[in-house]
Structure formats: C-alpha cells, structure tokens
Amino acid sequence: MISPSLSADEAKGLHGAVVESGLPLGEPRAFVAAARSALDLGRVDDALALARAALALSPTNASAWVVLGDAAWLGGDVAAARNAWEEALSLDDKDLGTAVSCARAQLLSGAPSAARALLTFVLTRTTSDELRSAALTLLDAVDAAVAAITPPAFAGRS
C-alpha cells in the first residue's frame, strides 16, 4: 500500500512521474516511472508497492523487475533484490548495470559461482569502462570470498 504519510510535494512528484510519462495510468510503464520517482524521494516502501503494481499488470516487464530489485536492495533485502534482478535478466539480459548489481547480491547471498558467471558475461559484452571496472572489482571480491572459504590443501595427503 502507498504510504499515507506522503507530503504534498512527494505526492506531486509521484503523480508528476506518471503524468510526464505520457502513459495512461493503467500502463505498467507509468507505474515503473512512479516507482523510480519514489526511489528518488527515498520512499522505498512506495517504490516497492508501485513496482508490484506494474508487475501485477505485466509480469514480464523487465523494467518493473529491475526497479523492484533496486527498491528491495535499498530496503536492505538482498535476497529479494537478487530474485528480482535475476528475473529481470531472464527477461532481458542487455541491462549490464543490473547484471553487476545482481552479481553483487549473488555474492552477498553466498553464490560466488553464480556471481562469477554473471560478471564474466558482463565483461564479454560491455563497452563501458565504468561497468568493466565495477565487474573487475567485484570479481576480485568473488576471488577473495572463495579463497576465504576454501580449505588449505593438506601436505602429504594423497
């Protein structure tokens, strides 16, 4: 449910995002735009509700899954963010920024192999220096995490 504690300015901002989209209120993209505006205002719960409304209208809307993941991440729910971003990427794997975010969530939720695979995918497709740098930095974190949980080899053991 949309928070009843929205200020007039915040309500105008959310409404403005829907109006500025030029889309009918029942259009999923209007809800995605409003969810993005809610995130910009720091209204995570509202963004979650608006993203879910978009998904109720269009469960295969990758943008709605992305904004749901972004809101979940900002709300501190790593597992929900990961699930939403994985769903978004299953629908549209061209959003490499979301792929890096998803890999971060995968690593934090104990799936370094999945994170490594996704980051490798990003590195093979990106032309952005910023994304390449983020992916390489995160790959270093994956390596460190794997090294930390890998038991040392036992000397003299066959």
KELO-824839 format. One line per 4 residues: number of its first residue (from 1); their letters; for each residue x, y, z of C-alpha. Coordinates in Angstrom, 2 decimals, padded with zeros to 5 digits. Example, Ala and Ser with C-alpha at 12.3 -4.5 7.8 and 13.67 -1.06 7.14 Angstrom:
BEGIN
1 = AS = 012.30,-004.50,007.80 | 013.67,-001.06,007.14 $
end
This chain:
BEGIN
1 = MISP = 000.00,000.00,000.00 | 001.22,003.52,-000.77 | 002.32,005.26,002.39 | -000.33,007.63,003.73 $
5 = SLSA = 002.44,009.86,005.09 | 003.43,011.28,001.72 | 003.87,015.03,001.82 | 002.08,017.11,-000.77 $
9 = DEAK = 005.36,017.67,-002.61 | 006.16,013.95,-002.62 | 002.68,013.08,-003.86 | 003.05,015.66,-006.62 $
13 = GLHG = 006.41,014.17,-007.54 | 004.97,010.66,-007.84 | 001.92,011.88,-009.74 | 004.16,014.01,-011.93 $
17 = AVVE = 006.21,010.98,-012.92 | 003.08,009.21,-014.12 | 001.78,012.28,-015.94 | 005.16,013.10,-017.50 $
21 = SGLP = 005.44,009.58,-018.84 | 002.53,010.44,-021.15 | 001.14,006.98,-020.48 | -002.31,006.03,-019.24 $
25 = LGEP = -002.46,005.31,-015.52 | -003.11,001.62,-016.20 | 000.08,001.34,-018.26 | 002.81,-000.65,-016.42 $
29 = RAFV = 005.49,001.79,-017.58 | 003.67,004.58,-015.73 | 003.97,002.59,-012.50 | 007.65,001.92,-013.20 $
33 = AAAR = 008.25,005.66,-013.72 | 006.42,006.44,-010.49 | 008.43,003.75,-008.66 | 011.66,005.35,-009.89 $
37 = SALD = 010.43,008.71,-008.63 | 009.58,007.17,-005.28 | 013.13,005.82,-005.05 | 014.50,009.25,-005.92 $
41 = LGRV = 012.47,010.60,-003.00 | 013.79,007.86,-000.69 | 010.35,006.23,-000.46 | 011.40,002.58,-000.65 $
45 = DDAL = 008.06,001.15,000.52 | 006.19,003.22,-002.04 | 008.61,002.15,-004.77 | 008.07,-001.50,-003.83 $
49 = ALAR = 004.30,-001.06,-003.99 | 004.43,000.73,-007.35 | 006.80,-001.85,-008.84 | 004.50,-004.64,-007.66 $
53 = AALA = 001.55,-002.82,-009.24 | 003.45,-002.70,-012.54 | 004.17,-006.42,-012.25 | 000.53,-007.19,-011.50 $
57 = LSPT = -000.31,-005.60,-014.84 | 002.65,-007.07,-016.71 | 004.59,-009.89,-015.02 | 007.12,-009.99,-017.87 $
61 = NASA = 008.07,-006.31,-017.65 | 011.84,-006.41,-017.12 | 011.98,-002.74,-016.09 | 009.47,-003.38,-013.31 $
65 = WVVL = 011.59,-006.27,-012.04 | 014.68,-004.02,-012.11 | 013.02,-001.27,-010.08 | 011.63,-003.87,-007.68 $
69 = GDAA = 015.18,-005.17,-007.20 | 016.54,-001.66,-006.75 | 013.90,-000.90,-004.11 | 014.49,-004.19,-002.30 $
73 = WLGG = 018.25,-003.52,-002.29 | 017.77,-000.04,-000.87 | 015.42,-001.51,001.70 | 018.13,-003.96,002.78 $
77 = DVAA = 016.52,-007.13,001.40 | 019.42,-008.70,-000.52 | 017.56,-011.95,-001.27 | 014.54,-010.13,-002.73 $
81 = ARNA = 016.80,-007.85,-004.75 | 018.69,-010.84,-006.14 | 015.46,-012.64,-007.05 | 014.02,-009.58,-008.78 $
85 = WEEA = 017.21,-008.81,-010.71 | 017.60,-012.45,-011.77 | 014.03,-012.37,-013.08 | 014.72,-009.09,-014.92 $
89 = LSLD = 017.84,-010.56,-016.53 | 015.97,-013.73,-017.55 | 013.58,-011.46,-019.47 | 016.20,-009.08,-020.88 $
93 = DKDL = 019.91,-009.75,-020.49 | 021.02,-006.49,-022.11 | 020.92,-004.42,-018.89 | 024.52,-004.95,-017.85 $
97 = GTAV = 024.30,-002.50,-014.95 | 021.56,-004.64,-013.44 | 023.74,-007.69,-014.09 | 026.54,-006.18,-011.98 $
101 = SCAR = 024.07,-005.33,-009.21 | 022.68,-008.86,-009.37 | 026.18,-010.35,-009.16 | 026.83,-008.28,-006.02 $
105 = AQLL = 023.62,-009.65,-004.48 | 024.55,-013.17,-005.53 | 027.93,-012.85,-003.85 | 026.39,-011.47,-000.66 $
109 = SGAP = 023.85,-014.29,-000.59 | 026.52,-016.98,-000.80 | 026.52,-017.75,-004.52 | 030.03,-016.79,-005.71 $
113 = SAAR = 029.90,-019.14,-008.70 | 026.73,-017.51,-009.99 | 028.28,-014.07,-009.40 | 031.44,-015.07,-011.30 $
117 = ALLT = 029.41,-016.37,-014.26 | 027.33,-013.21,-014.44 | 030.36,-010.92,-014.17 | 032.14,-012.89,-016.89 $
121 = FVLT = 029.04,-012.40,-019.04 | 029.17,-008.64,-018.38 | 032.88,-008.45,-019.25 | 032.30,-010.18,-022.59 $
125 = RTTS = 029.58,-007.71,-023.59 | 030.24,-004.30,-022.08 | 031.86,-001.39,-023.86 | 031.56,000.81,-020.76 $
129 = DELR = 034.77,001.44,-018.84 | 032.71,002.09,-015.71 | 030.90,-001.26,-015.94 | 034.13,-003.07,-016.80 $
133 = SAAL = 035.82,-001.56,-013.74 | 032.87,-002.43,-011.47 | 032.78,-006.00,-012.78 | 036.54,-006.48,-012.32 $
137 = TLLD = 036.43,-005.06,-008.79 | 033.57,-007.37,-007.92 | 035.40,-010.34,-009.46 | 038.28,-009.61,-007.07 $
141 = AVDA = 035.76,-009.75,-004.21 | 034.45,-013.08,-005.55 | 038.00,-014.45,-005.61 | 038.61,-013.25,-002.05 $
145 = AVAA = 035.35,-014.80,-000.84 | 036.14,-018.13,-002.47 | 039.69,-018.10,-001.07 | 038.31,-017.40,002.41 $
149 = ITPP = 036.08,-020.49,002.36 | 038.42,-022.85,000.53 | 040.26,-025.12,002.96 | 044.02,-025.25,002.53 $
153 = AFAG = 045.48,-028.34,000.90 | 046.87,-030.80,003.37 | 050.58,-031.51,002.90 | 051.46,-035.16,002.33 $
157 = RS = 047.91,-036.17,001.65 | 047.19,-038.14,-001.47 $
end
